[in-house]
Amino acid sequence: MRPLGNILGKEIRELLTPATVLPIVVLAILFGSLGGIIGDVEDEATRPPVIGLIQQDSGELATVVSKVLTIEDEHGNRLSEVVYNGTDIDEGLRKVSAAGGTALLVIPEGFEEDILSNRSGTIKVYWIMKGTGILDTISSASLDGLLGVVDKSLSVYILQNEEMRASVGVTTALNPTMKNETTTFKDKTLEGISPSSISATLSSQNMVVPLIVLMVIIMSGSTVIASMGLEKENKTLETLLTMPVKRSDIVLGKLGGAAAVGLLMAFIYMLGMGSYLNSLQGSAGLDLSDYGIGLETIDLVLVGLTLFLAVVAGLGLCLVIGVFARDYKSAQSLTMPITFLAMIPMFVLMMKDFATLPGAVQAGLFAIPFTHPMMAMNNLMFGDYTLVVAGIVYEAVFATAMMVIAVVLFKKDILVTGRKKRERKKGASWRRR
């Protein structure tokens, strides 16, 4: 049994390494975070929306709307939390925004008259949009559902009132209201559009850059790390290091080659993805350029720059990690942490807008160089240059640091030996024997 135990212990020690354990730990954290996010979605969906209310019409039907928005359900829970109930729109918007609310609802004069004239009454909705993530638009979806309850209550009231039923047609009675929507987001006022429409359009447009980053990192990063392990295994790296070539040239050559191949692969991949996203955008029927939201030439240059620096920074990090690969087999597992680093910001930013995240999470995401190109387009569309420029500066510093570290490591014996201290200890114990 002893030989079997020795072989079993050897296999476990070889397989149970930090490189193999770390991806499992990261996956566990991601799934744990996913569970927390799902819980947040459920809490946010059941929480009553925070709103402001202005009733400019004194008719019975307008009063019905106000009562529906402020009454309690069968469980004693309010359908909404009204933080402002007055007459001034600007003041109402300030108070709702300060309370982290969703929208200000205005029931204008002539609301009841329109319905009794067999026209749908207009409810003006001034949306206050916080972010473009999935979790950021849940409150607006909840308010949309509440406005559906308002419609049903008005329908019941009209059909139960003989005088109103006689003057209101069936179509208007079943659809008594319509929304006149105005959305405020990042100091921009967009008339005739809702937060859910903006979020859906931006998410479909801005999916391109995160996918490019992810594909380049997966393809080029794995190539860099795998080539390091393969060169160590075939002893070609030792031969290269004995040649009269600067270590910095070796580092730049490896990074440049991997970047070129990765960008080519990503470009081919994104041709098909771009066609798919264009068709998706066309089916949405919403062009944000009609609302003054788009990218200028300088914006496209900044997006390209932050994308390029993210790729260089990622490849530099892959090259540093590849130094510690003992052989081709161990190099395969070392690509997983880099892949997860690219997946984390993509996953988080899909759920929440960067501006609505807690400060600690913002700091963590900012430290990942792949985050900045993923959120650059959103920020530039709304004129937020500060965060984009800060991200470019950080990416440049990070990429430079990775290249410097790679050059230093290429001058060390650890590049070839991998575990210098352990070998010295073994040699010392052998000499003592």
Secondary structure as the mmCIF struct_conf table of DSSP 4:
data_model
#
loop_
_struct_conf.conf_type_id
_struct_conf.id
_struct_conf.beg_label_comp_id
_struct_conf.beg_label_asym_id
_struct_conf.beg_label_seq_id
_struct_conf.end_label_comp_id
_struct_conf.end_label_asym_id
_struct_conf.end_label_seq_id
HELX_RH_AL_P HELX_RH_AL_P1 ARG A 2 LEU A 15
BEND BEND1 LEU A 16 THR A 17
HELX_RH_AL_P HELX_RH_AL_P2 PRO A 18 THR A 46
BEND BEND2 ARG A 47 ARG A 47
HELX_LH_PP_P HELX_LH_PP_P1 PRO A 48 PRO A 49
STRN STRN1 VAL A 50 GLN A 55
BEND BEND3 GLY A 59 GLY A 59
HELX_RH_AL_P HELX_RH_AL_P3 GLU A 60 THR A 70
BEND BEND4 ILE A 71 ILE A 71
STRN STRN2 GLU A 72 GLU A 72
TURN_TY1_P TURN_TY1_P1 GLU A 74 HIS A 75
BEND BEND5 GLY A 76 GLY A 76
STRN STRN3 ARG A 78 ARG A 78
BEND BEND6 LEU A 79 LEU A 79
STRN STRN4 GLU A 81 ASN A 85
BEND BEND7 GLY A 86 THR A 87
HELX_RH_AL_P HELX_RH_AL_P4 ILE A 89 ALA A 98
TURN_TY1_P TURN_TY1_P2 ALA A 99 GLY A 100
STRN STRN5 ALA A 103 ILE A 107
TURN_TY1_P TURN_TY1_P3 GLU A 109 GLY A 110
HELX_RH_AL_P HELX_RH_AL_P5 PHE A 111 LEU A 116
TURN_TY1_P TURN_TY1_P4 SER A 117 ASN A 118
BEND BEND8 ARG A 119 ARG A 119
HELX_LH_PP_P HELX_LH_PP_P2 SER A 120 SER A 120
STRN STRN6 GLY A 121 ILE A 128
BEND BEND9 THR A 132 GLY A 133
TURN_TY1_P TURN_TY1_P5 ILE A 134 ILE A 134
HELX_RH_3T_P HELX_RH_3T_P1 LEU A 135 THR A 137
HELX_RH_AL_P HELX_RH_AL_P6 ILE A 138 GLN A 160
HELX_RH_AL_P HELX_RH_AL_P7 GLU A 162 SER A 167
BEND BEND10 VAL A 168 VAL A 168
HELX_RH_AL_P HELX_RH_AL_P8 VAL A 170 LEU A 174
BEND BEND11 ASN A 175 ASN A 175
STRN STRN7 THR A 177 PHE A 185
TURN_TY1_P TURN_TY1_P6 LYS A 186 ASP A 187
STRN STRN8 LYS A 188 GLU A 191
TURN_TY1_P TURN_TY1_P7 GLY A 192 GLY A 192
HELX_RH_AL_P HELX_RH_AL_P9 PRO A 195 GLN A 205
TURN_TY1_P TURN_TY1_P8 ASN A 206 MET A 207
HELX_RH_AL_P HELX_RH_AL_P10 VAL A 208 VAL A 216
HELX_RH_PI_P HELX_RH_PI_P1 ILE A 217 GLY A 221
HELX_RH_AL_P HELX_RH_AL_P11 SER A 222 ASN A 234
TURN_TY1_P TURN_TY1_P9 LYS A 235 LYS A 235
HELX_RH_AL_P HELX_RH_AL_P12 THR A 236 THR A 242
BEND BEND12 MET A 243 PRO A 244
HELX_RH_AL_P HELX_RH_AL_P13 ARG A 247 ALA A 284
TURN_TY1_P TURN_TY1_P10 GLY A 285 GLY A 285
HELX_RH_3T_P HELX_RH_3T_P2 LEU A 288 TYR A 291
TURN_TY1_P TURN_TY1_P11 GLY A 292 GLY A 292
HELX_RH_AL_P HELX_RH_AL_P14 THR A 297 GLY A 322
TURN_TY1_P TURN_TY1_P12 VAL A 323 PHE A 324
BEND BEND13 ASP A 327 ASP A 327
HELX_RH_AL_P HELX_RH_AL_P15 TYR A 328 MET A 351
BEND BEND14 LYS A 352 LYS A 352
HELX_RH_3T_P HELX_RH_3T_P3 PHE A 354 THR A 356
BEND BEND15 LEU A 357 LEU A 357
HELX_RH_AL_P HELX_RH_AL_P16 GLY A 359 ALA A 367
BEND BEND16 ILE A 368 ILE A 368
TURN_TY1_P TURN_TY1_P13 PRO A 369 PHE A 370
HELX_RH_AL_P HELX_RH_AL_P17 THR A 371 MET A 381
TURN_TY1_P TURN_TY1_P14 PHE A 382 GLY A 383
HELX_RH_AL_P HELX_RH_AL_P18 TYR A 385 PHE A 410
TURN_TY1_P TURN_TY1_P15 LYS A 411 LYS A 411
BEND BEND17 LYS A 412 LYS A 412
TURN_TY1_P TURN_TY1_P16 ASP A 413 ASP A 413
HELX_RH_AL_P HELX_RH_AL_P19 ILE A 414 THR A 417
BEND BEND18 GLY A 418 GLY A 418
HELX_RH_AL_P HELX_RH_AL_P20 LYS A 420 ARG A 432
#
